Amino acid sequence: MGASPGQEASIELATIYEISKILSSSLDLNKTAREVLGVLSSHLKMRRGMVSLVQGSGELHVVEATGMSAEAVLRGRFRKGEGITGKILQTGMPMVVPDVAKEPLFLNRTGSRSLAEGQVVAFIGVPIKVGRETIGVVSVDREVNNQPMNFEADVRFLAMVANLIGQTARLHQNVAAEREEMMQQQQRLQKELQGKYRLENVIGHSKR
């Protein structure tokens, strides 16, 4: 017997609160993303979660995941528009695949899904955005057990999670930019001081 709508709302609210605490505890995005996926798995039974972020090359790489090996994570790389995950990056819109076994665009790039006979697994992915720019994707699997699934609720909830991750990523970018600016200022000052304060400019001269 499933939880009532009121109970589900209460669980989601508590989960969002816990996720917000995790993301505000550290600027290490990989560490906090791993902990967030753990919360989604334990609280909401969302399986095989992934956080993928755009790299300098423009490719989308899985940076943290639950329910798969380290080797599978390394295989999780997508170009913009490639497969379902790449399309989420390209369009900046959520996507739901009710049955991954019946979706030709679903690549299973990580190779981590091995479906049993008659097992139905749904895939839900939402974009991570900083402003209007899509910088990544949060995705999870849902096992469908012959019951109507409210994917809209899942998408809405994951969008809140992605928004929190996006805010953390923006803060991380701002801190990194400020650090870079401070280092450049320090280098400029060092060059200026080297020119002004040579040894001959420091030694004084008296009549004696």
C-alpha positions in Angstrom: 0.0 0.0 0.0 1.5 3.3 -1.1 1.7 6.5 0.9 -1.1 9.0 0.9 -0.7 12.3 -1.1 -0.2 14.1 2.2 2.5 11.7 3.3 4.2 11.9 0.0 4.2 15.7 0.1 5.6 15.6 3.7 8.4 13.2 2.6 9.3 15.4 -0.4 9.4 18.6 1.7 11.7 16.9 4.3 13.9 15.6 1.4 14.2 19.0 -0.2 15.2 20.5 3.2 17.9 17.9 3.7 19.2 18.4 0.1 19.4 22.1 0.6 21.4 21.6 3.8 23.8 19.3 1.9 24.3 21.7 -0.9 25.0 24.6 1.4 27.5 22.6 3.5 30.3 22.6 0.9 31.5 24.1 -2.4 32.7 20.6 -3.5 30.0 20.0 -6.1 31.0 16.3 -6.7 30.8 15.6 -3.0 27.5 17.2 -2.5 26.0 15.7 -5.7 27.0 12.3 -4.4 25.2 12.9 -1.1 22.1 14.3 -2.9 21.8 11.2 -5.0 22.1 9.1 -1.8 19.2 11.0 -0.3 17.0 10.6 -3.4 17.7 6.8 -3.4 16.9 6.3 0.3 14.0 8.7 0.7 12.2 8.5 -2.6 13.3 5.1 -3.9 14.7 6.7 -7.0 17.2 4.3 -8.5 20.3 4.7 -10.5 20.6 8.5 -10.1 23.1 10.5 -12.1 24.4 14.1 -12.0 26.0 15.0 -15.3 27.8 18.3 -15.9 29.1 20.0 -19.1 32.9 19.9 -19.3 35.3 22.3 -21.0 35.1 20.2 -24.2 31.3 20.8 -24.4 30.6 17.2 -23.7 28.2 16.1 -20.9 29.9 13.8 -18.4 28.4 11.8 -15.5 30.3 13.2 -12.5 28.4 11.3 -9.7 26.0 8.4 -9.8 24.4 5.8 -7.6 23.6 2.2 -8.5 26.5 1.8 -11.0 30.2 1.0 -11.0 33.0 3.5 -11.5 33.7 2.0 -14.9 30.0 2.6 -15.9 30.3 6.2 -14.7 33.3 6.8 -17.0 31.3 5.6 -19.9 28.6 8.2 -19.2 29.6 10.8 -21.8 27.2 12.5 -24.2 27.4 15.1 -26.9 24.7 17.8 -27.1 21.6 16.2 -28.7 22.9 12.6 -28.3 20.4 10.3 -26.8 17.9 11.3 -24.2 20.4 12.9 -21.9 22.0 14.9 -24.7 18.6 16.1 -25.8 17.8 17.4 -22.4 21.1 19.4 -22.6 20.2 20.6 -26.0 16.6 21.7 -25.3 16.9 22.6 -21.7 13.6 20.8 -21.1 12.8 17.8 -18.9 12.2 14.4 -20.6 10.5 11.2 -19.4 10.9 7.7 -20.9 8.1 5.5 -19.4 9.8 2.3 -20.6 13.5 2.5 -21.5 13.4 -0.9 -23.3 10.9 0.6 -25.8 12.7 3.9 -26.5 15.2 3.8 -29.4 16.8 7.1 -28.4 17.7 5.7 -25.0 21.4 4.7 -25.4 22.1 3.0 -22.0 25.6 4.4 -22.6 26.8 3.4 -19.1 25.7 -0.2 -19.7 24.4 -0.3 -16.1 20.8 -1.4 -16.8 20.2 -5.1 -17.2 16.4 -5.5 -17.2 14.8 -8.7 -16.0 12.0 -10.4 -17.9 8.9 -8.3 -17.7 10.6 -5.5 -15.7 9.7 -2.0 -16.7 12.0 0.9 -15.8 11.2 4.6 -16.5 13.8 7.3 -16.9 13.3 10.8 -15.7 15.7 13.6 -16.5 15.7 17.4 -15.9 18.2 20.1 -16.8 20.5 21.8 -14.3 20.5 25.5 -15.2 22.5 28.6 -14.2 20.4 31.4 -15.4 19.2 30.5 -18.8 22.2 28.3 -19.6 21.9 24.5 -19.2 25.1 23.2 -17.5 24.0 19.7 -16.7 21.3 17.0 -16.2 19.9 15.3 -13.1 18.4 11.9 -13.9 16.9 8.9 -12.1 15.4 5.5 -12.9 12.0 4.5 -11.5 10.8 0.9 -11.4 7.2 0.6 -12.7 5.3 -2.1 -10.8 2.0 -2.3 -12.7 0.8 0.8 -11.0 0.0 4.2 -12.6 3.1 6.4 -12.1 2.8 10.1 -11.5 5.7 11.2 -13.6 4.6 14.9 -13.4 5.2 14.8 -9.6 8.7 13.3 -10.2 9.6 15.9 -12.8 8.4 18.7 -10.6 10.4 17.4 -7.6 13.6 16.7 -9.6 13.3 20.2 -11.1 13.5 21.6 -7.6 16.5 19.5 -6.9 18.2 20.6 -10.1 17.5 24.2 -9.3 19.2 23.9 -5.9 22.2 22.2 -7.7 22.3 25.0 -10.2 22.4 27.6 -7.5 25.3 25.8 -5.9 27.1 25.6 -9.2 26.6 29.4 -9.7 28.0 30.1 -6.3 31.0 27.8 -7.1 31.5 29.7 -10.4 31.4 33.1 -8.6 33.8 32.0 -5.9 36.2 30.6 -8.6 36.0 33.9 -10.6 36.7 36.0 -7.5 39.7 33.8 -6.6 41.0 34.1 -10.2 40.6 37.9 -10.1 42.4 38.1 -6.7 45.3 36.0 -8.1 45.6 38.3 -11.2 45.6 41.4 -9.0 48.3 39.9 -6.8 50.4 39.2 -9.8 50.0 42.7 -11.1 51.0 44.2 -7.7 54.1 42.0 -7.5 55.2 43.2 -10.9 54.7 46.8 -9.9 56.5 46.4 -6.6 59.4 44.7 -8.4 59.9 47.9 -10.5 59.5 50.4 -7.7 61.4 48.8 -4.9 64.7 47.7 -6.2 67.6 47.4 -3.7 69.2 50.7 -4.8 65.9 52.5 -4.0 65.9 51.1 -0.5 69.5 51.9 0.7 69.8 55.5 2.1 72.7 57.9 1.8 74.0 60.2 4.6 76.6 63.0 4.5 79.1 60.9 6.3 
